[in-house]
Amino acid sequence: MKDALIKIRSIQINEEDKDETEIITEGRYELKGSVCELRYDETEATGYEGSVTSVKAEHGKWLRMIRAGAANAELFIEVGRKNYCHYATPYGDMVMGVLAKSVNADVNEDGGRINAEYIIDVNSILLGNFSIDIDIKPR
């Protein structure tokens, strides 16, 4: 894996408001065929200090984000298919339905970008429309 500067911007839009979050962190990434994988340590700024997040994506197909450690979560976004993901919080566990609108991964040895747009529901109640943009710059 190569060292990289990783910028993650997430947006959540629901009926009432729009929430944007952006973090910049150091991590590592690599390409395995058509799949890009990156990893980074969560910090106090994200609220998940003590956890490691792994993101894998294949252009036009899927994105999988796994957080393990002090906080555990898994998000699997797949184009054309609704998936159910487990999300553990200090307040309890949830099962979320996730349906992708799009997954784009344009990453090479010089870095690149991953983007996904998706919808999440909890107990069949719409939580909102989400997007995540990840910029990867080798160090």
N, C-alpha and C positions, 0 to 999 in steps of 0.2 A: 504494500500500500504506500502511496505517496502522501507526504504532508501537504495540507491545503488550508487555505482560509475559506471558511464556509459562511455564507450569508443566507439566512432563512427568513423569509417574510411570509406570514400567514394572514389570511383575511377570512373573517366570518361575517356573513350577512344574514340577518333574519328580518322578520317583519318590522321590528322596532329600531334596529340600529346596525351599525357596521363597526366591527372591531378589528384593528390591525395590530400585529405584533411583528417586530423585527429583532433578530439577534445576529451577532457576528461572533464566530468562535473558530478555534483551531481544531482541525480534525485530520482525517486521512481518507483517501479514496483510491479506488482501482476499477479497472474494466475487466470483466470476465466474459469474453465474447460480446454479446449484445446487451449484457447487463452491467449497469454501473452500481457499485456499492460504496457507501461512505459511512464513517463512524465518527462520533464526537462525544465528549463528556458533557453532560448537562451541568449547569452552574446554578448558583443561587438566583441569578437573574431570571432563569426560566421557571424556578420553583421546583425543579426536579434534581437538585444537587445530590450527588451520590449515585446517579444513574448514568448509563451509557445508552446512546441511541444509535441504531443502525438503520440505514435507509438503503433499499435496493429498488432499482427501477429498470424497466425495459420499455423503450419507446413505443407508444401506441398501444401498449398492452396492460401494464400493471405497475403499481408502486406498493412496497411493503415497508412500514416503519415499525420497528420494535424498540421499545424502551424497557431496559432491565436494570434492576438495582433497587434503590430506595422507593422508586415508583415504577410500576409495571404497566405496560400498555402495548397493544398490537393494533395496527391499522392496516388493512389490506384493501387497496383500491384497484378494481379491475374493470376495464372498459367492457360495457355490455353485460355486466353481471352484478347483482346485489350480493354483498358479502356481509356476514355478521362478525363483529369484532368485540373482543373482551377489553374492558378498560377498568383498571383498578385504581382507586383513589383512596386517600386517607379517610374519606367519608363513606366509602362503600364501593361495590363493584357494579358495573353497568354492561349491558350488551347493546351495541349500536348497529344499526343497519347502514351500510355505506354503498353508495352507487356512484360510479365515476362518470363524469361527463367527458373528460379527456385526461390522458397521461402523455406527457412529452419529455423525452430525455435526449438531450443533444450534448453528449459528453465525450471527450477524447483525451489524449495524453496532455493536452494544453488546458484542461479544465472544461467548463461548460455550464449548462443549466438544466435543471429538472423542474417541471411544472406539472401540477395536477389540479383539476377542478372536480369537485365532488359534492354530493348531498349526504347529510347524516340525519337519521331519525333515531329516536330512543323510544322503545315501546310503540312503534308506528306513529309517533308524533314528530313532525318535522322540527329538527333542531336548527337547521339553517343550510345555506350554501357556503361552501368553503373553497379556498384555493391556497396552495402552497407553492412558493417559488424558492428554489435553492440554487444559488450561484456558487460555483466551485472554482477557486483560483489556486493553482499549485504554488508551493512556496519553494 
